[in-house]
């Protein structure tokens, strides 16, 4: 675990790679759902704003 005053980066076999902002998961790389791997990005409140999976699907909460 790498940690600074604002959050941490965790790399574990259970949670894969996580970037935490305080107690909120901001970025997740690895298993994002059961048997689905990808990248998930959340805002400071924990609301998912972008998600992409291992099939190439991309979901954005709002348009670019």
PQR file with spaces between the fields and no chain letter, atoms N, CA, C, O and H, PARSE charges and radii, in Angstrom:
ATOM       1  N    UNK     1       0.856   -1.182    0.000 -0.4000 1.5000
ATOM       2  CA   UNK     1       0.000    0.000    0.000 -0.0000 2.0000
ATOM       3  C    UNK     1       0.893    1.232    0.000  0.5500 1.7000
ATOM       4  O    UNK     1       1.761    1.378    0.861 -0.5500 1.4000
ATOM       5  N    UNK     2       0.680    2.109   -0.956 -0.4000 1.5000
ATOM       6  CA   UNK     2       1.337    3.408   -0.989 -0.0000 2.0000
ATOM       7  C    UNK     2       0.333    4.417   -0.483  0.5500 1.7000
ATOM       8  O    UNK     2      -0.811    4.433   -0.936 -0.5500 1.4000
ATOM       9  H    UNK     2      -0.025    1.990   -1.655  0.4000 1.0000
ATOM      10  N    UNK     3       0.742    5.260    0.452 -0.4000 1.5000
ATOM      11  CA   UNK     3      -0.223    6.157    1.072 -0.0000 2.0000
ATOM      12  C    UNK     3       0.353    7.551    1.214  0.5500 1.7000
ATOM      13  O    UNK     3       1.533    7.731    1.515 -0.5500 1.4000
ATOM      14  H    UNK     3       1.672    5.247    0.820  0.4000 1.0000
ATOM      15  N    UNK     4      -0.530    8.558    0.986 -0.4000 1.5000
ATOM      16  CA   UNK     4      -0.182    9.941    1.297 -0.0000 2.0000
ATOM      17  C    UNK     4      -1.346   10.537    2.082  0.5500 1.7000
ATOM      18  O    UNK     4      -2.237    9.798    2.500 -0.5500 1.4000
ATOM      19  H    UNK     4      -1.488    8.412    0.741  0.4000 1.0000
ATOM      20  N    UNK     5      -1.364   11.825    2.289 -0.4000 1.5000
ATOM      21  CA   UNK     5      -2.403   12.453    3.111 -0.0000 2.0000
ATOM      22  C    UNK     5      -3.793   12.368    2.487  0.5500 1.7000
ATOM      23  O    UNK     5      -4.791   12.357    3.207 -0.5500 1.4000
ATOM      24  H    UNK     5      -0.640   12.425    1.949  0.4000 1.0000
ATOM      25  N    UNK     6      -3.869   12.308    1.157 -0.4000 1.5000
ATOM      26  CA   UNK     6      -5.161   12.336    0.474 -0.0000 2.0000
ATOM      27  C    UNK     6      -5.725   10.960    0.142  0.5500 1.7000
ATOM      28  O    UNK     6      -6.908   10.854   -0.181 -0.5500 1.4000
ATOM      29  H    UNK     6      -3.058   12.317    0.572  0.4000 1.0000
ATOM      30  N    UNK     7      -4.933    9.924    0.208 -0.4000 1.5000
ATOM      31  CA   UNK     7      -5.448    8.616   -0.157 -0.0000 2.0000
ATOM      32  C    UNK     7      -4.354    7.584   -0.248  0.5500 1.7000
ATOM      33  O    UNK     7      -3.291    7.730    0.355 -0.5500 1.4000
ATOM      34  H    UNK     7      -3.971   10.010    0.470  0.4000 1.0000
ATOM      35  N    UNK     8      -4.626    6.524   -1.017 -0.4000 1.5000
ATOM      36  CA   UNK     8      -3.664    5.438   -1.107 -0.0000 2.0000
ATOM      37  C    UNK     8      -3.840    4.678   -2.410  0.5500 1.7000
ATOM      38  O    UNK     8      -4.872    4.784   -3.073 -0.5500 1.4000
ATOM      39  H    UNK     8      -5.490    6.406   -1.506  0.4000 1.0000
ATOM      40  N    UNK     9      -2.829    3.917   -2.765 -0.4000 1.5000
ATOM      41  CA   UNK     9      -2.881    2.973   -3.870 -0.0000 2.0000
ATOM      42  C    UNK     9      -2.698    1.598   -3.257  0.5500 1.7000
ATOM      43  O    UNK     9      -1.741    1.355   -2.523 -0.5500 1.4000
ATOM      44  H    UNK     9      -1.991    3.830   -2.226  0.4000 1.0000
ATOM      45  N    UNK    10      -3.627    0.697   -3.566 -0.4000 1.5000
ATOM      46  CA   UNK    10      -3.563   -0.657   -3.016 -0.0000 2.0000
ATOM      47  C    UNK    10      -3.451   -1.659   -4.155  0.5500 1.7000
ATOM      48  O    UNK    10      -4.147   -1.547   -5.164 -0.5500 1.4000
ATOM      49  H    UNK    10      -4.405    0.894   -4.162  0.4000 1.0000
ATOM      50  N    UNK    11      -2.584   -2.623   -3.987 -0.4000 1.5000
ATOM      51  CA   UNK    11      -2.467   -3.726   -4.937 -0.0000 2.0000
ATOM      52  C    UNK    11      -2.553   -5.004   -4.122  0.5500 1.7000
ATOM      53  O    UNK    11      -1.651   -5.326   -3.350 -0.5500 1.4000
ATOM      54  H    UNK    11      -2.018   -2.714   -3.167  0.4000 1.0000
ATOM      55  N    UNK    12      -3.666   -5.738   -4.307 -0.4000 1.5000
ATOM      56  CA   UNK    12      -3.881   -6.970   -3.557 -0.0000 2.0000
ATOM      57  C    UNK    12      -4.478   -8.025   -4.476  0.5500 1.7000
ATOM      58  O    UNK    12      -5.031   -7.700   -5.527 -0.5500 1.4000
ATOM      59  H    UNK    12      -4.399   -5.476   -4.935  0.4000 1.0000
ATOM      60  N    UNK    13      -4.368   -9.269   -4.086 -0.4000 1.5000
ATOM      61  CA   UNK    13      -4.973  -10.337   -4.880 -0.0000 2.0000
ATOM      62  C    UNK    13      -6.493  -10.320   -4.766  0.5500 1.7000
ATOM      63  O    UNK    13      -7.183  -10.786   -5.673 -0.5500 1.4000
ATOM      64  H    UNK    13      -3.919   -9.534   -3.232  0.4000 1.0000
ATOM      65  N    UNK    14      -7.017   -9.798   -3.680 -0.4000 1.5000
ATOM      66  CA   UNK    14      -8.474   -9.758   -3.495 -0.0000 2.0000
ATOM      67  C    UNK    14      -9.120   -8.584   -4.214  0.5500 1.7000
ATOM      68  O    UNK    14     -10.204   -8.734   -4.777 -0.5500 1.4000
ATOM      69  H    UNK    14      -6.457   -9.420   -2.944  0.4000 1.0000
ATOM      70  N    UNK    15      -8.480   -7.420   -4.210 -0.4000 1.5000
ATOM      71  CA   UNK    15      -9.081   -6.206   -4.782 -0.0000 2.0000
ATOM      72  C    UNK    15      -8.350   -5.693   -6.016  0.5500 1.7000
ATOM      73  O    UNK    15      -8.715   -4.640   -6.540 -0.5500 1.4000
ATOM      74  H    UNK    15      -7.599   -7.298   -3.752  0.4000 1.0000
ATOM      75  N    UNK    16      -7.326   -6.404   -6.499 -0.4000 1.5000
ATOM      76  CA   UNK    16      -6.538   -6.008   -7.659 -0.0000 2.0000
ATOM      77  C    UNK    16      -5.889   -4.648   -7.398  0.5500 1.7000
ATOM      78  O    UNK    16      -5.217   -4.491   -6.379 -0.5500 1.4000
ATOM      79  H    UNK    16      -7.030   -7.259   -6.074  0.4000 1.0000
ATOM      80  N    UNK    17      -6.061   -3.674   -8.268 -0.4000 1.5000
ATOM      81  CA   UNK    17      -5.439   -2.360   -8.087 -0.0000 2.0000
ATOM      82  C    UNK    17      -6.523   -1.337   -7.775  0.5500 1.7000
ATOM      83  O    UNK    17      -7.497   -1.217   -8.519 -0.5500 1.4000
ATOM      84  H    UNK    17      -6.607   -3.802   -9.096  0.4000 1.0000
ATOM      85  N    UNK    18      -6.363   -0.606   -6.690 -0.4000 1.5000
ATOM      86  CA   UNK    18      -7.316    0.422   -6.281 -0.0000 2.0000
ATOM      87  C    UNK    18      -6.569    1.710   -5.975  0.5500 1.7000
ATOM      88  O    UNK    18      -5.510    1.695   -5.347 -0.5500 1.4000
ATOM      89  H    UNK    18      -5.572   -0.704   -6.085  0.4000 1.0000
ATOM      90  N    UNK    19      -7.129    2.815   -6.423 -0.4000 1.5000
ATOM      91  CA   UNK    19      -6.659    4.124   -5.993 -0.0000 2.0000
ATOM      92  C    UNK    19      -7.772    4.684   -5.123  0.5500 1.7000
ATOM      93  O    UNK    19      -8.902    4.866   -5.575 -0.5500 1.4000
ATOM      94  H    UNK    19      -7.989    2.827   -6.934  0.4000 1.0000
ATOM      95  N    UNK    20      -7.433    4.953   -3.870 -0.4000 1.5000
ATOM      96  CA   UNK    20      -8.418    5.415   -2.911 -0.0000 2.0000
ATOM      97  C    UNK    20      -8.241    6.902   -2.657  0.5500 1.7000
ATOM      98  O    UNK    20      -7.113    7.383   -2.552 -0.5500 1.4000
ATOM      99  H    UNK    20      -6.514    4.805   -3.504  0.4000 1.0000
ATOM     100  N    UNK    21      -9.333    7.628   -2.558 -0.4000 1.5000
ATOM     101  CA   UNK    21      -9.334    9.016   -2.121 -0.0000 2.0000
ATOM     102  C    UNK    21      -9.960    9.022   -0.745  0.5500 1.7000
ATOM     103  O    UNK    21     -11.184    9.048   -0.624 -0.5500 1.4000
ATOM     104  H    UNK    21     -10.249    7.238   -2.643  0.4000 1.0000
ATOM     105  N    UNK    22      -9.155    8.997    0.282 -0.4000 1.5000
ATOM     106  CA   UNK    22      -9.689    8.815    1.631 -0.0000 2.0000
ATOM     107  C    UNK    22     -10.234    7.406    1.735  0.5500 1.7000
ATOM     108  O    UNK    22      -9.496    6.444    1.521 -0.5500 1.4000
ATOM     109  H    UNK    22      -8.160    8.976    0.183  0.4000 1.0000
ATOM     110  N    UNK    23     -11.525    7.260    2.064 -0.4000 1.5000
ATOM     111  CA   UNK    23     -12.170    5.948    2.146 -0.0000 2.0000
ATOM     112  C    UNK    23     -12.959    5.597    0.903  0.5500 1.7000
ATOM     113  O    UNK    23     -13.654    4.582    0.890 -0.5500 1.4000
ATOM     114  H    UNK    23     -12.124    8.042    2.238  0.4000 1.0000
ATOM     115  N    UNK    24     -12.872    6.418   -0.160 -0.4000 1.5000
ATOM     116  CA   UNK    24     -13.642    6.212   -1.376 -0.0000 2.0000
ATOM     117  C    UNK    24     -12.760    5.633   -2.475  0.5500 1.7000
ATOM     118  O    UNK    24     -11.691    6.170   -2.765 -0.5500 1.4000
ATOM     119  H    UNK    24     -12.307    7.242   -0.149  0.4000 1.0000
ATOM     120  N    UNK    25     -13.207    4.540   -3.087 -0.4000 1.5000
ATOM     121  CA   UNK    25     -12.482    3.972   -4.214 -0.0000 2.0000
ATOM     122  C    UNK    25     -12.673    4.885   -5.418  0.5500 1.7000
ATOM     123  O    UNK    25     -13.794    5.044   -5.902 -0.5500 1.4000
ATOM     124  H    UNK    25     -14.075    4.104   -2.851  0.4000 1.0000
ATOM     125  N    UNK    26     -11.585    5.488   -5.907 -0.4000 1.5000
ATOM     126  CA   UNK    26     -11.652    6.404   -7.041 -0.0000 2.0000
ATOM     127  C    UNK    26     -11.363    5.701   -8.353  0.5500 1.7000
ATOM     128  O    UNK    26     -12.002    6.002   -9.361 -0.5500 1.4000
ATOM     129  H    UNK    26     -10.675    5.358   -5.513  0.4000 1.0000
ATOM     130  N    UNK    27     -10.412    4.766   -8.370 -0.4000 1.5000
ATOM     131  CA   UNK    27     -10.066    4.014   -9.573 -0.0000 2.0000
ATOM     132  C    UNK    27      -9.903    2.554   -9.195  0.5500 1.7000
ATOM     133  O    UNK    27      -9.278    2.230   -8.185 -0.5500 1.4000
ATOM     134  H    UNK    27      -9.892    4.522   -7.552  0.4000 1.0000
ATOM     135  N    UNK    28     -10.464    1.678  -10.008 -0.4000 1.5000
ATOM     136  CA   UNK    28     -10.323    0.235   -9.804 -0.0000 2.0000
ATOM     137  C    UNK    28      -9.865   -0.363  -11.124  0.5500 1.7000
ATOM     138  O    UNK    28     -10.489   -0.132  -12.159 -0.5500 1.4000
ATOM     139  H    UNK    28     -10.971    1.941  -10.828  0.4000 1.0000
ATOM     140  N    UNK    29      -8.786   -1.124  -11.096 -0.4000 1.5000
ATOM     141  CA   UNK    29      -8.286   -1.831  -12.272 -0.0000 2.0000
ATOM     142  C    UNK    29      -8.227   -3.301  -11.906  0.5500 1.7000
ATOM     143  O    UNK    29      -7.518   -3.686  -10.976 -0.5500 1.4000
ATOM     144  H    UNK    29      -8.279   -1.311  -10.255  0.4000 1.0000
ATOM     145  N    UNK    30      -8.965   -4.120  -12.630 -0.4000 1.5000
ATOM     146  CA   UNK    30      -9.010   -5.546  -12.338 -0.0000 2.0000
ATOM     147  C    UNK    30     -10.440   -6.035  -12.427  0.5500 1.7000
ATOM     148  O    UNK    30     -11.176   -5.645  -13.334 -0.5500 1.4000
ATOM     149  H    UNK    30      -9.541   -3.808  -13.386  0.4000 1.0000
ATOM     150  N    UNK    31     -10.843   -6.891  -11.490 -0.4000 1.5000
ATOM     151  CA   UNK    31     -12.200   -7.439  -11.502 -0.0000 2.0000
ATOM     152  C    UNK    31     -13.165   -6.359  -11.020  0.5500 1.7000
ATOM     153  O    UNK    31     -13.111   -5.936   -9.865 -0.5500 1.4000
ATOM     154  H    UNK    31     -10.245   -7.208  -10.754  0.4000 1.0000
ATOM     155  N    UNK    32     -14.054   -5.915  -11.923 -0.4000 1.5000
ATOM     156  CA   UNK    32     -15.004   -4.874  -11.561 -0.0000 2.0000
ATOM     157  C    UNK    32     -16.397   -5.435  -11.278  0.5500 1.7000
ATOM     158  O    UNK    32     -17.207   -4.790  -10.612 -0.5500 1.4000
ATOM     159  H    UNK    32     -14.098   -6.258  -12.862  0.4000 1.0000
ATOM     160  N    UNK    33     -16.668   -6.620  -11.779 -0.4000 1.5000
ATOM     161  CA   UNK    33     -17.906   -7.354  -11.504 -0.0000 2.0000
ATOM     162  C    UNK    33     -17.538   -8.832  -11.529  0.5500 1.7000
ATOM     163  O    UNK    33     -16.408   -9.176  -11.878 -0.5500 1.4000
ATOM     164  H    UNK    33     -16.010   -7.144  -12.320  0.4000 1.0000
ATOM     165  N    UNK    34     -18.455   -9.702  -11.171 -0.4000 1.5000
ATOM     166  CA   UNK    34     -18.159  -11.128  -11.189 -0.0000 2.0000
ATOM     167  C    UNK    34     -17.763  -11.553  -12.599  0.5500 1.7000
ATOM     168  O    UNK    34     -18.544  -11.394  -13.538 -0.5500 1.4000
ATOM     169  H    UNK    34     -19.372   -9.423  -10.888  0.4000 1.0000
ATOM     170  N    UNK    35     -16.562  -12.088  -12.751 -0.4000 1.5000
ATOM     171  CA   UNK    35     -16.019  -12.560  -14.023 -0.0000 2.0000
ATOM     172  C    UNK    35     -15.897  -11.490  -15.101  0.5500 1.7000
ATOM     173  O    UNK    35     -15.839  -11.821  -16.285 -0.5500 1.4000
ATOM     174  H    UNK    35     -15.928  -12.217  -11.988  0.4000 1.0000
ATOM     175  N    UNK    36     -15.856  -10.215  -14.722 -0.4000 1.5000
ATOM     176  CA   UNK    36     -15.662   -9.106  -15.663 -0.0000 2.0000
ATOM     177  C    UNK    36     -14.480   -8.283  -15.172  0.5500 1.7000
ATOM     178  O    UNK    36     -14.431   -7.858  -14.018 -0.5500 1.4000
ATOM     179  H    UNK    36     -15.903   -9.946  -13.760  0.4000 1.0000
ATOM     180  N    UNK    37     -13.535   -8.072  -16.072 -0.4000 1.5000
ATOM     181  CA   UNK    37     -12.341   -7.298  -15.740 -0.0000 2.0000
ATOM     182  C    UNK    37     -12.341   -6.010  -16.535  0.5500 1.7000
ATOM     183  O    UNK    37     -12.809   -5.978  -17.673 -0.5500 1.4000
ATOM     184  H    UNK    37     -13.574   -8.418  -17.010  0.4000 1.0000
ATOM     185  N    UNK    38     -11.820   -4.952  -15.945 -0.4000 1.5000
ATOM     186  CA   UNK    38     -11.778   -3.681  -16.631 -0.0000 2.0000
ATOM     187  C    UNK    38     -11.271   -2.580  -15.731  0.5500 1.7000
ATOM     188  O    UNK    38     -10.523   -2.815  -14.781 -0.5500 1.4000
ATOM     189  H    UNK    38     -11.440   -4.978  -15.021  0.4000 1.0000
ATOM     190  N    UNK    39     -11.703   -1.355  -16.057 -0.4000 1.5000
ATOM     191  CA   UNK    39     -11.312   -0.166  -15.307 -0.0000 2.0000
ATOM     192  C    UNK    39     -12.575    0.589  -14.927  0.5500 1.7000
ATOM     193  O    UNK    39     -13.471    0.775  -15.750 -0.5500 1.4000
ATOM     194  H    UNK    39     -12.310   -1.165  -16.828  0.4000 1.0000
ATOM     195  N    UNK    40     -12.638    1.018  -13.689 -0.4000 1.5000
ATOM     196  CA   UNK    40     -13.770    1.805  -13.188 -0.0000 2.0000
ATOM     197  C    UNK    40     -13.213    3.070  -12.550  0.5500 1.7000
ATOM     198  O    UNK    40     -12.271    3.011  -11.760 -0.5500 1.4000
ATOM     199  H    UNK    40     -11.910    0.867  -13.020  0.4000 1.0000
ATOM     200  N    UNK    41     -13.798    4.215  -12.895 -0.4000 1.5000
ATOM     201  CA   UNK    41     -13.391    5.495  -12.317 -0.0000 2.0000
ATOM     202  C    UNK    41     -14.610    6.128  -11.657  0.5500 1.7000
ATOM     203  O    UNK    41     -15.683    6.205  -12.256 -0.5500 1.4000
ATOM     204  H    UNK    41     -14.563    4.263  -13.537  0.4000 1.0000
ATOM     205  N    UNK    42     -14.436    6.578  -10.422 -0.4000 1.5000
ATOM     206  CA   UNK    42     -15.519    7.189   -9.653 -0.0000 2.0000
ATOM     207  C    UNK    42     -15.143    8.597   -9.243  0.5500 1.7000
ATOM     208  O    UNK    42     -13.964    8.949   -9.197 -0.5500 1.4000
ATOM     209  H    UNK    42     -13.564    6.516   -9.936  0.4000 1.0000
ATOM     210  N    UNK    43     -16.161    9.406   -8.943 -0.4000 1.5000
ATOM     211  CA   UNK    43     -15.896   10.767   -8.456 -0.0000 2.0000
ATOM     212  C    UNK    43     -15.654   10.727   -6.946  0.5500 1.7000
ATOM     213  O    UNK    43     -15.643    9.654   -6.344 -0.5500 1.4000
ATOM     214  H    UNK    43     -17.118    9.119   -8.981  0.4000 1.0000
ATOM     215  N    UNK    44     -15.463   11.885   -6.347 -0.4000 1.5000
ATOM     216  CA   UNK    44     -15.136   11.969   -4.914 -0.0000 2.0000
ATOM     217  C    UNK    44     -16.243   11.419   -4.023  0.5500 1.7000
ATOM     218  O    UNK    44     -15.981   11.013   -2.891 -0.5500 1.4000
ATOM     219  H    UNK    44     -15.472   12.757   -6.836  0.4000 1.0000
ATOM     220  N    UNK    45     -17.487   11.401   -4.526 -0.4000 1.5000
ATOM     221  CA   UNK    45     -18.604   10.865   -3.746 -0.0000 2.0000
ATOM     222  C    UNK    45     -18.767    9.362   -3.924  0.5500 1.7000
ATOM     223  O    UNK    45     -19.600    8.751   -3.254 -0.5500 1.4000
ATOM     224  H    UNK    45     -17.700   11.730   -5.446  0.4000 1.0000
ATOM     225  N    UNK    46     -17.986    8.753   -4.814 -0.4000 1.5000
ATOM     226  CA   UNK    46     -18.083    7.322   -5.041 -0.0000 2.0000
ATOM     227  C    UNK    46     -18.997    6.933   -6.184  0.5500 1.7000
ATOM     228  O    UNK    46     -19.175    5.741   -6.437 -0.5500 1.4000
ATOM     229  H    UNK    46     -17.310    9.249   -5.358  0.4000 1.0000
ATOM     230  N    UNK    47     -19.588    7.896   -6.888 -0.4000 1.5000
ATOM     231  CA   UNK    47     -20.451    7.611   -8.029 -0.0000 2.0000
ATOM     232  C    UNK    47     -19.583    7.237   -9.230  0.5500 1.7000
ATOM     233  O    UNK    47     -18.638    7.953   -9.561 -0.5500 1.4000
ATOM     234  H    UNK    47     -19.444    8.864   -6.682  0.4000 1.0000
ATOM     235  N    UNK    48     -19.898    6.132   -9.872 -0.4000 1.5000
ATOM     236  CA   UNK    48     -19.138    5.684  -11.037 -0.0000 2.0000
ATOM     237  C    UNK    48     -19.383    6.648  -12.190  0.5500 1.7000
ATOM     238  O    UNK    48     -20.531    6.910  -12.550 -0.5500 1.4000
ATOM     239  H    UNK    48     -20.665    5.550   -9.603  0.4000 1.0000
ATOM     240  N    UNK    49     -18.306    7.177  -12.773 -0.4000 1.5000
ATOM     241  CA   UNK    49     -18.426    8.120  -13.887 -0.0000 2.0000
ATOM     242  C    UNK    49     -17.934    7.516  -15.199  0.5500 1.7000
ATOM     243  O    UNK    49     -18.302    8.006  -16.267 -0.5500 1.4000
ATOM     244  H    UNK    49     -17.373    6.965  -12.481  0.4000 1.0000
ATOM     245  N    UNK    50     -17.110    6.462  -15.149 -0.4000 1.5000
ATOM     246  CA   UNK    50     -16.645    5.784  -16.350 -0.0000 2.0000
ATOM     247  C    UNK    50     -16.305    4.342  -16.016  0.5500 1.7000
ATOM     248  O    UNK    50     -15.760    4.043  -14.953 -0.5500 1.4000
ATOM     249  H    UNK    50     -16.812    6.065  -14.281  0.4000 1.0000
ATOM     250  N    UNK    51     -16.636    3.459  -16.944 -0.4000 1.5000
ATOM     251  CA   UNK    51     -16.313    2.056  -16.746 -0.0000 2.0000
ATOM     252  C    UNK    51     -16.076    1.430  -18.111  0.5500 1.7000
ATOM     253  O    UNK    51     -16.847    1.653  -19.044 -0.5500 1.4000
ATOM     254  H    UNK    51     -17.078    3.702  -17.807  0.4000 1.0000
ATOM     255  N    UNK    52     -15.027    0.658  -18.227 -0.4000 1.5000
ATOM     256  CA   UNK    52     -14.761   -0.096  -19.445 -0.0000 2.0000
ATOM     257  C    UNK    52     -14.446   -1.529  -19.049  0.5500 1.7000
ATOM     258  O    UNK    52     -13.858   -1.766  -17.994 -0.5500 1.4000
ATOM     259  H    UNK    52     -14.401    0.476  -17.469  0.4000 1.0000
ATOM     260  N    UNK    53     -14.832   -2.487  -19.887 -0.4000 1.5000
ATOM     261  CA   UNK    53     -14.621   -3.884  -19.520 -0.0000 2.0000
ATOM     262  C    UNK    53     -13.721   -4.600  -20.522  0.5500 1.7000
ATOM     263  O    UNK    53     -13.258   -4.012  -21.499 -0.5500 1.4000
ATOM     264  H    UNK    53     -15.309   -2.294  -20.745  0.4000 1.0000
ATOM     265  N    UNK    54     -13.485   -5.882  -20.257 -0.4000 1.5000
ATOM     266  CA   UNK    54     -12.571   -6.671  -21.076 -0.0000 2.0000
ATOM     267  C    UNK    54     -13.156   -7.038  -22.439  0.5500 1.7000
ATOM     268  O    UNK    54     -12.470   -7.666  -23.245 -0.5500 1.4000
ATOM     269  H    UNK    54     -13.862   -6.360  -19.463  0.4000 1.0000
ATOM     270  N    UNK    55     -14.393   -6.666  -22.715 -0.4000 1.5000
ATOM     271  CA   UNK    55     -15.007   -6.882  -24.026 -0.0000 2.0000
ATOM     272  C    UNK    55     -14.966   -5.617  -24.886  0.5500 1.7000
ATOM     273  O    UNK    55     -15.444   -5.617  -26.021 -0.5500 1.4000
ATOM     274  H    UNK    55     -14.950   -6.156  -22.060  0.4000 1.0000
ATOM     275  N    UNK    56     -14.392   -4.537  -24.339 -0.4000 1.5000
ATOM     276  CA   UNK    56     -14.271   -3.294  -25.088 -0.0000 2.0000
ATOM     277  C    UNK    56     -15.436   -2.341  -24.911  0.5500 1.7000
ATOM     278  O    UNK    56     -15.483   -1.297  -25.561 -0.5500 1.4000
ATOM     279  H    UNK    56     -14.004   -4.537  -23.418  0.4000 1.0000
ATOM     280  N    UNK    57     -16.382   -2.684  -24.040 -0.4000 1.5000
ATOM     281  CA   UNK    57     -17.508   -1.796  -23.776 -0.0000 2.0000
ATOM     282  C    UNK    57     -17.054   -0.611  -22.934  0.5500 1.7000
ATOM     283  O    UNK    57     -16.258   -0.772  -22.009 -0.5500 1.4000
ATOM     284  H    UNK    57     -16.344   -3.533  -23.512  0.4000 1.0000
ATOM     285  N    UNK    58     -17.553    0.566  -23.250 -0.4000 1.5000
ATOM     286  CA   UNK    58     -17.236    1.776  -22.501 -0.0000 2.0000
ATOM     287  C    UNK    58     -18.536    2.422  -22.081  0.5500 1.7000
ATOM     288  O    UNK    58     -19.433    2.623  -22.899 -0.5500 1.4000
ATOM     289  H    UNK    58     -18.200    0.696  -24.001  0.4000 1.0000
ATOM     290  N    UNK    59     -18.639    2.750  -20.796 -0.4000 1.5000
ATOM     291  CA   UNK    59     -19.819    3.423  -20.274 -0.0000 2.0000
ATOM     292  C    UNK    59     -19.365    4.721  -19.620  0.5500 1.7000
ATOM     293  O    UNK    59     -18.462    4.723  -18.784 -0.5500 1.4000
ATOM     294  H    UNK    59     -17.910    2.587  -20.131  0.4000 1.0000
ATOM     295  N    UNK    60     -20.003    5.831  -20.010 -0.4000 1.5000
ATOM     296  CA   UNK    60     -19.733    7.137  -19.395 -0.0000 2.0000
ATOM     297  C    UNK    60     -21.003    7.651  -18.761  0.5500 1.7000
ATOM     298  O    UNK    60     -22.074    7.543  -19.358 -0.5500 1.4000
ATOM     299  H    UNK    60     -20.737    5.829  -20.689  0.4000 1.0000
ATOM     300  N    UNK    61     -20.912    8.207  -17.568 -0.4000 1.5000
ATOM     301  CA   UNK    61     -22.076    8.755  -16.893 -0.0000 2.0000
ATOM     302  C    UNK    61     -22.632    9.955  -17.657  0.5500 1.7000
ATOM     303  O    UNK    61     -23.848   10.098  -17.784 -0.5500 1.4000
ATOM     304  H    UNK    61     -20.042    8.294  -17.083  0.4000 1.0000
ATOM     305  N    UNK    62     -21.760   10.810  -18.161 -0.4000 1.5000
ATOM     306  CA   UNK    62     -22.162   11.969  -18.955 -0.0000 2.0000
ATOM     307  C    UNK    62     -21.282   12.046  -20.184  0.5500 1.7000
ATOM     308  O    UNK    62     -20.183   11.492  -20.196 -0.5500 1.4000
ATOM     309  H    UNK    62     -20.772   10.694  -18.058  0.4000 1.0000
ATOM     310  N    UNK    63     -21.748   12.724  -21.218 -0.4000 1.5000
ATOM     311  CA   UNK    63     -20.985   12.843  -22.458 -0.0000 2.0000
ATOM     312  C    UNK    63     -19.699   13.619  -22.274  0.5500 1.7000
ATOM     313  O    UNK    63     -19.542   14.387  -21.325 -0.5500 1.4000
ATOM     314  H    UNK    63     -22.641   13.174  -21.209  0.4000 1.0000
ATOM     315  N    UNK    64     -18.794   13.404  -23.191 -0.4000 1.5000
ATOM     316  CA   UNK    64     -17.522   14.111  -23.147 -0.0000 2.0000
ATOM     317  C    UNK    64     -17.682   15.534  -23.605  0.5500 1.7000
ATOM     318  O    UNK    64     -16.708   16.286  -23.634 -0.5500 1.4000
ATOM     319  H    UNK    64     -18.921   12.779  -23.962  0.4000 1.0000
